[in-house]
Amino acid sequence: MMKFLFFMVFMIPLGFFSSFYWLNQLFYFVLFFLFLFSYCGSSIFSDLSYFLGCDYISYLLILLSIWICGLMVMASEKINKEKFFSGFFLVVMVALLFSLFVTFSSLNLFIFYLFFEVSLIPTLILILGWGYQPERIQAGLYMFFYTLFASLPMMVAIFYLYYGLDSIDYFFLDNKFDSFFLYLCMIMVFLVKIPMFFVHLWLPKAHVEAPVSGSMILAGIMLKLGGYGLLRLMPVFLSVGLKFNYLFVVISLFGGFVISLICLRQSDIKSLIAYSSVSHMGLVLGGIMTMNIWGFYGAVVMMIAHGLCSSGLFCLANVTYERLGSRSLYLNKGLINLMPSMSLWWFLLCSSNMAAPPSLNLMGEIMLINSLVSWGLITVLLLMLSSFFSAAYSLYLYSYSQHGKMSAGLYGFNLGVIREYLVMFLHWLPLNLFFLKGDFFVVY
């Protein structure tokens, strides 16, 4: 694992030369392929070095992180073109990837917690430094304090675990704890990060104010930190989880349905996509909390699928924002007349967002529905409503932005450059090709 960390450390000096912007992006893909072929295909921890190691879930989420970071550099070409502190931007990106890499590959609960918190700082810098409106300061503070407030009890809980078990390596954590209070302290930060309904308010704010790269990393990776933490800690709290998890299942499924309705009345494209993230991740949370194997597999699949799909949609929102200078659905109308080729990507990603075949979202949703229905038949009602309205807001987003009469203020503009189509393609391809390798996701 150290070789990958050194790779990232040695990428930092590249950021100081703004002429090396695209070389930097190339190195993300080099790192991706190096890491892709380093895995031995086993479900136990491999590549062990120091306090780092990589098992099946870590492997998938680290690959997703490197891939999304490479695409973020590609999508943020405007920063390079306008020389808007592009060197500093690249350094922040490497710092972010470094912290995510260590978070996903750490074998020790405290190291995981430490880098989980560290990853907040580069994200905050992205939002504050390259965001659009003055409200970005408020949005950044919202995100920071929500996470920080919920994570301090977790730190105390980790010390308590250490006191009880004499170790906080994942390998030695066992199911000895039967305290709901300890359980809540431990998982609260992950519920905020996922985000669970009721503690989700920081997410739409942060997304709307963040630049395209900030939105991509938030939707693509940051929400997955919460899911990853829960997957790791569920075995420790089996007995208490079996008693109290129904609370979280009910909140997350009901929240997913309510948020789907909220999506239908959004006029800001980015806000709509951000709320749809909350709805999808609510399903993931419900799946994890059922504590059965289908929920476990489904959560992993859905996290990967949502990371690619949501990130792609934010890229599309940014493409139209750069042309029209607005994200309002009242102005972004009739785009199929102006950008017919881009309309295809809108269609493909919106259809993936509503879990149409052959997307990975469908596979994840089938697994999660299987898990939730076997957990309790009453969940069928909420799942039906969530699925239906998820299709409704995806269609609403597509049809409202692509069809209709063009805004009177629009004149001709650039129909899209190869770089933009490539970014879309690289989001969509893994999202729909992984479907063919479904068995790969259930070997854990």
C-alpha positions as CSV (number, residue, x, y, z in Angstrom):
1,M,0.0,0.0,0.0
2,M,2.9,2.3,0.7
3,K,3.8,2.4,-3.0
4,F,0.4,4.0,-3.8
5,L,0.8,6.5,-1.0
6,F,4.2,7.5,-2.3
7,F,2.8,7.8,-5.8
8,M,0.4,10.4,-4.4
9,V,3.0,12.2,-2.4
10,F,5.2,12.6,-5.5
11,M,2.2,14.0,-7.4
12,I,2.1,17.0,-5.1
13,P,5.1,18.9,-6.8
14,L,3.3,18.5,-10.2
15,G,0.6,20.9,-8.8
16,F,3.1,23.7,-8.6
17,F,3.5,23.8,-12.3
18,S,0.3,24.9,-13.9
19,S,1.5,23.7,-17.4
20,F,1.3,20.1,-16.1
21,Y,-2.4,20.2,-15.5
22,W,-3.2,17.4,-18.0
23,L,-0.2,15.4,-17.0
24,N,-1.5,15.4,-13.5
25,Q,-4.8,14.0,-14.7
26,L,-3.0,11.3,-16.7
27,F,-1.3,10.2,-13.5
28,Y,-4.7,9.6,-11.8
29,F,-5.5,7.1,-14.5
30,V,-2.0,5.5,-14.2
31,L,-2.6,5.1,-10.5
32,F,-6.0,3.7,-11.2
33,F,-4.7,0.9,-13.4
34,L,-1.8,0.2,-11.1
35,F,-4.2,-0.3,-8.2
36,L,-6.7,-2.2,-10.4
37,F,-4.1,-4.9,-11.2
38,S,-2.6,-5.1,-7.7
39,Y,-5.5,-6.9,-6.2
40,C,-5.3,-10.7,-5.7
41,G,-9.1,-11.3,-5.9
42,S,-9.5,-12.6,-2.4
43,S,-12.1,-11.5,0.1
44,I,-9.6,-11.4,3.0
45,F,-7.3,-8.5,3.7
46,S,-4.3,-8.4,1.3
47,D,-1.5,-5.9,0.4
48,L,-0.8,-5.6,4.1
49,S,1.7,-2.9,5.2
50,Y,2.0,-0.9,8.3
51,F,-1.6,-0.2,9.4
52,L,-3.0,-0.5,5.9
53,G,-4.6,-3.3,4.0
54,C,-7.2,-3.9,1.4
55,D,-10.1,-6.2,1.3
56,Y,-12.9,-6.5,-1.1
57,I,-15.0,-3.4,-0.1
58,S,-11.9,-1.2,0.3
59,Y,-10.7,-2.3,-3.1
60,L,-13.9,-1.2,-4.8
61,L,-14.2,2.1,-3.0
62,I,-10.6,3.0,-3.5
63,L,-10.9,2.3,-7.2
64,L,-14.0,4.5,-7.3
65,S,-12.1,7.3,-5.5
66,I,-9.2,7.3,-7.9
67,W,-11.5,7.2,-10.9
68,I,-13.7,10.0,-9.7
69,C,-10.7,12.2,-8.8
70,G,-9.3,11.7,-12.3
71,L,-12.6,12.7,-13.8
72,M,-12.8,15.7,-11.4
73,V,-9.6,17.1,-12.8
74,M,-11.0,16.5,-16.3
75,A,-14.3,18.2,-15.6
76,S,-12.7,21.3,-14.0
77,E,-10.9,22.5,-17.1
78,K,-12.3,26.0,-16.6
79,I,-10.1,26.4,-13.6
80,N,-7.0,25.6,-15.7
81,K,-8.2,27.7,-18.6
82,E,-8.8,30.8,-16.5
83,K,-5.6,30.1,-14.4
84,F,-7.8,30.3,-11.3
85,F,-5.3,28.9,-8.8
86,S,-5.1,25.7,-10.8
87,G,-1.9,24.6,-9.1
88,F,-3.4,24.9,-5.6
89,F,-6.5,23.1,-6.9
90,L,-4.4,20.1,-8.0
91,V,-2.6,19.9,-4.6
92,V,-5.9,20.0,-2.8
93,M,-7.1,17.2,-5.0
94,V,-4.1,15.0,-4.3
95,A,-4.5,15.7,-0.5
96,L,-8.2,14.6,-0.8
97,L,-7.3,11.4,-2.6
98,F,-4.6,10.6,-0.1
99,S,-6.9,11.0,2.9
100,L,-9.7,8.9,1.1
101,F,-7.2,6.2,0.2
102,V,-5.9,5.8,3.8
103,T,-9.5,6.0,5.2
104,F,-10.7,3.1,3.0
105,S,-7.6,1.0,3.4
106,S,-6.9,1.4,7.2
107,L,-7.1,-1.7,9.4
108,N,-7.4,0.3,12.6
109,L,-10.5,2.1,13.8
110,F,-8.6,5.1,15.1
111,I,-6.6,5.6,11.9
112,F,-9.9,5.3,10.0
113,Y,-11.5,8.0,12.2
114,L,-8.5,10.3,11.9
115,F,-8.4,10.3,8.1
116,F,-12.2,10.3,7.9
117,E,-12.0,13.7,9.6
118,V,-9.0,14.8,7.5
119,S,-10.9,14.3,4.3
120,L,-13.3,17.1,5.4
121,I,-10.6,19.7,5.1
122,P,-9.7,19.5,1.4
123,T,-13.5,19.3,0.6
124,L,-14.1,22.4,2.6
125,I,-11.2,24.2,0.8
126,L,-12.8,23.1,-2.6
127,I,-16.2,24.6,-1.6
128,L,-14.8,27.8,0.0
129,G,-12.2,28.4,-2.7
130,W,-13.9,27.5,-6.0
131,G,-17.6,27.7,-5.1
132,Y,-19.9,30.2,-6.8
133,Q,-22.1,32.2,-4.5
134,P,-21.2,34.0,-1.2
135,E,-23.4,31.5,0.6
136,R,-20.7,28.9,0.1
137,I,-19.2,30.0,3.5
138,Q,-22.4,29.1,5.3
139,A,-22.7,25.8,3.3
140,G,-19.1,24.9,4.2
141,L,-19.6,25.6,7.8
142,Y,-22.8,23.5,7.8
143,M,-21.0,20.6,6.4
144,F,-18.1,21.0,8.7
145,F,-20.0,21.3,12.0
146,Y,-22.6,18.7,11.2
147,T,-19.8,16.1,10.7
148,L,-17.6,17.4,13.6
149,F,-20.5,17.5,16.1
150,A,-21.5,13.9,15.3
151,S,-18.0,12.6,15.2
152,L,-16.7,13.7,18.6
153,P,-18.9,11.1,20.4
154,M,-17.4,8.5,18.1
155,M,-13.9,9.3,19.2
156,V,-14.8,8.8,22.8
157,A,-16.6,5.6,21.9
158,I,-13.4,4.3,20.1
159,F,-11.4,5.0,23.3
160,Y,-14.0,3.1,25.2
161,L,-13.8,0.1,22.8
162,Y,-10.0,0.2,23.2
163,Y,-10.4,0.1,27.0
164,G,-12.7,-2.9,26.7
165,L,-10.9,-4.9,24.0
166,D,-7.3,-3.7,24.3
167,S,-7.2,-3.3,20.5
168,I,-9.2,-1.4,17.9
169,D,-7.9,-3.3,14.8
170,Y,-10.9,-4.6,12.8
171,F,-9.6,-8.1,13.2
172,F,-10.0,-8.0,17.0
173,L,-13.3,-6.2,17.3
174,D,-15.9,-8.6,18.5
175,N,-19.6,-8.5,19.5
176,K,-19.3,-7.9,23.3
177,F,-21.2,-4.6,23.5
178,D,-24.8,-4.3,24.3
179,S,-25.3,-0.6,25.0
180,F,-27.6,1.4,22.7
181,F,-25.9,4.6,23.9
182,L,-22.4,3.3,22.8
183,Y,-24.0,2.1,19.5
184,L,-25.5,5.5,18.8
185,C,-22.3,7.4,19.7
186,M,-20.4,5.1,17.3
187,I,-22.7,5.3,14.2
188,M,-24.1,8.8,14.5
189,V,-21.3,10.3,12.4
190,F,-21.9,7.7,9.6
191,L,-25.7,8.5,9.7
192,V,-24.8,12.2,9.2
193,K,-22.4,11.3,6.4
194,I,-24.6,9.0,4.5
195,P,-26.8,11.2,5.1
196,M,-29.9,9.8,6.9
197,F,-33.2,11.7,6.7
198,F,-33.4,14.3,9.5
199,V,-29.6,14.9,9.5
200,H,-29.3,15.5,5.7
201,L,-29.7,19.3,5.6
202,W,-26.0,20.0,5.1
203,L,-25.9,18.0,1.8
204,P,-28.1,20.0,-0.5
205,K,-26.5,23.2,0.7
206,A,-23.0,21.9,0.2
207,H,-23.8,20.6,-3.3
208,V,-25.5,23.7,-4.5
209,E,-22.6,26.0,-3.5
210,A,-19.7,23.6,-4.4
211,P,-17.9,23.8,-7.8
212,V,-18.3,20.8,-10.1
213,S,-15.3,19.0,-8.6
214,G,-16.7,19.5,-5.1
215,S,-20.1,18.1,-6.1
216,M,-18.5,15.2,-7.8
217,I,-16.4,14.2,-4.8
218,L,-19.2,14.8,-2.3
219,A,-21.7,12.6,-4.3
220,G,-19.1,10.2,-5.5
221,I,-17.1,9.4,-2.5
222,M,-18.0,11.4,0.7
223,L,-21.4,9.8,1.1
224,K,-19.8,6.4,0.7
225,L,-17.6,7.0,3.8
226,G,-20.7,6.7,5.9
227,G,-21.8,3.4,4.3
228,Y,-18.3,2.0,4.5
229,G,-18.0,2.8,8.2
230,L,-21.4,1.2,8.9
231,L,-20.5,-2.0,7.0
232,R,-17.3,-2.2,9.1
233,L,-18.9,-1.6,12.4
234,M,-22.2,-3.7,12.1
235,P,-20.4,-6.9,13.2
236,V,-19.3,-5.3,16.4
237,F,-22.9,-4.3,17.4
238,L,-24.8,-7.3,16.2
239,S,-26.8,-7.9,19.4
240,V,-27.7,-4.2,20.0
241,G,-28.4,-3.8,16.2
242,L,-30.9,-6.6,16.2
243,K,-32.9,-4.8,18.9
244,F,-32.8,-1.2,17.6
245,N,-32.1,-1.2,13.9
246,Y,-35.8,-1.1,13.0
247,L,-35.7,2.6,14.0
248,F,-33.1,3.4,11.3
249,V,-34.8,1.3,8.7
250,V,-38.1,3.0,9.1
251,I,-36.5,6.5,9.1
252,S,-34.4,5.9,6.1
253,L,-37.2,4.3,4.0
254,F,-39.7,6.9,5.0
255,G,-37.1,9.6,4.4
256,G,-36.3,8.2,0.9
257,F,-40.0,8.6,0.0
258,V,-40.4,12.1,1.4
259,I,-37.2,13.3,-0.3
260,S,-38.4,11.9,-3.6
261,L,-41.5,14.2,-3.2
262,I,-39.2,17.1,-2.4
263,C,-37.2,16.4,-5.6
264,L,-40.3,16.9,-7.6
265,R,-40.6,20.5,-6.5
266,Q,-37.0,21.6,-7.1
267,S,-36.3,24.3,-9.6
268,D,-32.5,24.1,-9.3
269,I,-30.9,21.2,-11.2
270,K,-28.1,20.7,-8.8
271,S,-30.5,20.8,-5.8
272,L,-32.7,18.1,-7.4
273,I,-29.7,15.8,-8.0
274,A,-28.4,16.4,-4.5
275,Y,-31.8,15.5,-3.0
276,S,-32.0,12.4,-5.2
277,S,-28.6,11.3,-3.6
278,V,-30.3,11.4,-0.1
279,S,-33.1,9.3,-1.4
280,H,-30.8,6.6,-2.9
281,M,-28.5,6.5,0.1
282,G,-31.6,6.1,2.3
283,L,-32.2,2.8,0.6
284,V,-28.5,1.8,1.1
285,L,-28.8,2.7,4.9
286,G,-32.0,0.6,5.1
287,G,-30.2,-2.3,3.4
288,I,-27.2,-2.2,5.8
289,M,-29.5,-1.9,8.9
290,T,-31.4,-5.1,8.0
291,M,-28.1,-6.9,8.8
292,N,-28.5,-9.7,6.2
293,I,-26.2,-10.7,3.4
294,W,-28.3,-9.3,0.6
295,G,-28.4,-5.9,2.3
296,F,-24.6,-6.0,2.6
297,Y,-24.0,-6.9,-1.0
298,G,-26.7,-4.5,-2.2
299,A,-25.3,-1.6,-0.2
300,V,-21.8,-2.1,-1.8
301,V,-23.3,-2.3,-5.3
302,M,-25.6,0.7,-4.8
303,M,-22.7,2.8,-3.4
304,I,-20.6,2.2,-6.4
305,A,-23.5,2.7,-8.8
306,H,-24.6,5.9,-7.1
307,G,-21.1,7.3,-7.0
308,L,-20.8,7.0,-10.8
309,C,-24.3,8.1,-11.7
310,S,-24.6,11.1,-9.4
311,S,-21.2,12.3,-10.2
312,G,-22.1,12.1,-14.0
313,L,-25.3,14.1,-13.4
314,F,-23.4,16.8,-11.6
315,C,-21.0,17.0,-14.5
316,L,-24.0,17.5,-16.9
317,A,-25.5,20.2,-14.7
318,N,-22.1,21.9,-14.8
319,V,-22.0,21.7,-18.6
320,T,-25.2,23.6,-18.9
321,Y,-24.3,26.0,-16.1
322,E,-21.1,27.0,-17.9
323,R,-23.1,27.7,-21.1
324,L,-26.2,29.5,-19.6
325,G,-24.8,30.9,-16.3
326,S,-27.8,29.4,-14.5
327,R,-28.9,26.2,-12.9
328,S,-32.6,27.1,-12.9
329,L,-34.9,24.6,-14.7
330,Y,-37.0,27.6,-15.8
331,L,-34.0,28.7,-18.0
332,N,-32.5,25.4,-18.8
333,K,-35.3,24.4,-21.2
334,G,-35.3,22.9,-24.7
335,L,-31.7,21.9,-24.5
336,I,-32.3,19.1,-27.0
337,N,-32.6,21.8,-29.7
338,L,-29.3,23.3,-28.7
339,M,-27.2,20.4,-27.6
340,P,-28.7,17.3,-29.2
341,S,-25.6,15.1,-28.5
342,M,-25.5,16.1,-24.9
343,S,-29.1,15.2,-24.6
344,L,-28.2,11.5,-25.1
345,W,-26.0,11.6,-22.0
346,W,-28.8,13.3,-20.1
347,F,-31.0,10.5,-21.1
348,L,-28.6,7.7,-20.3
349,L,-27.6,9.1,-16.8
350,C,-31.2,10.0,-15.9
351,S,-32.3,6.5,-16.8
352,S,-29.5,5.0,-14.7
353,N,-30.6,7.3,-11.9
354,M,-34.1,5.7,-11.9
355,A,-32.5,2.2,-11.9
356,A,-33.4,1.2,-15.5
357,P,-31.6,-1.9,-16.9
358,P,-28.7,-2.5,-17.6
359,S,-27.4,-0.1,-15.0
360,L,-25.6,-1.1,-11.8
361,N,-28.3,0.9,-9.9
362,L,-30.9,-1.7,-10.9
363,M,-28.8,-4.6,-9.6
364,G,-28.2,-2.8,-6.3
365,E,-31.9,-1.9,-5.9
366,I,-33.0,-5.5,-6.6
367,M,-30.6,-6.7,-3.9
368,L,-31.7,-4.1,-1.4
369,I,-35.4,-4.6,-2.1
370,N,-34.8,-8.4,-1.6
371,S,-33.1,-7.7,1.7
372,L,-35.7,-5.2,3.0
373,V,-38.7,-7.3,2.0
374,S,-37.3,-10.4,3.7
375,W,-36.7,-8.3,6.8
376,G,-40.3,-7.1,7.0
377,L,-43.2,-7.2,4.6
378,I,-44.4,-3.8,5.6
379,T,-41.4,-2.2,3.9
380,V,-43.0,-3.1,0.5
381,L,-45.3,-0.1,0.7
382,L,-42.5,2.4,1.2
383,L,-40.2,0.7,-1.4
384,M,-43.0,0.9,-4.0
385,L,-43.5,4.6,-3.3
386,S,-39.8,5.3,-3.3
387,S,-39.2,3.5,-6.6
388,F,-42.1,5.1,-8.3
389,F,-41.2,8.6,-7.3
390,S,-37.5,8.0,-8.1
391,A,-38.6,7.3,-11.7
392,A,-40.9,10.4,-11.6
393,Y,-38.2,12.9,-10.6
394,S,-35.6,11.4,-13.0
395,L,-38.1,11.8,-15.8
396,Y,-39.0,15.3,-14.6
397,L,-35.4,16.3,-14.6
398,Y,-34.8,14.9,-18.2
399,S,-38.0,16.1,-19.8
400,Y,-38.1,19.6,-18.2
401,S,-34.5,20.4,-19.1
402,Q,-34.4,18.8,-22.6
403,H,-37.9,19.5,-24.0
404,G,-40.0,22.6,-24.2
405,K,-39.5,26.0,-25.6
406,M,-36.0,27.5,-25.3
407,S,-35.5,30.5,-23.1
408,A,-35.7,33.8,-25.0
409,G,-32.2,34.8,-23.6
410,L,-30.4,32.0,-25.3
411,Y,-28.2,32.4,-28.3
412,G,-25.9,30.0,-30.1
413,F,-23.1,28.5,-28.0
414,N,-20.6,25.7,-28.1
415,L,-22.3,22.4,-28.4
416,G,-19.9,20.5,-26.3
417,V,-16.2,19.6,-26.6
418,I,-14.7,16.1,-26.7
419,R,-13.5,16.5,-23.2
420,E,-17.1,16.8,-21.9
421,Y,-18.3,13.8,-23.9
422,L,-15.4,11.8,-22.6
423,V,-16.2,12.7,-19.0
424,M,-19.8,11.5,-19.5
425,F,-18.6,8.4,-21.3
426,L,-16.2,7.5,-18.5
427,H,-19.0,7.8,-15.9
428,W,-21.5,5.8,-17.9
429,L,-19.3,3.0,-19.2
430,P,-18.4,1.4,-15.8
431,L,-21.9,2.0,-14.5
432,N,-23.4,-0.1,-17.3
433,L,-20.6,-2.6,-17.9
434,F,-20.2,-3.7,-14.3
435,F,-23.7,-5.1,-14.7
436,L,-22.3,-8.0,-16.7
437,K,-19.9,-8.8,-13.9
438,G,-22.6,-9.1,-11.2
439,D,-21.1,-12.2,-9.6
440,F,-17.9,-10.2,-8.8
441,F,-19.9,-8.1,-6.3
442,V,-21.1,-11.1,-4.2
443,V,-17.9,-12.9,-3.5
444,Y,-17.3,-11.1,-0.2
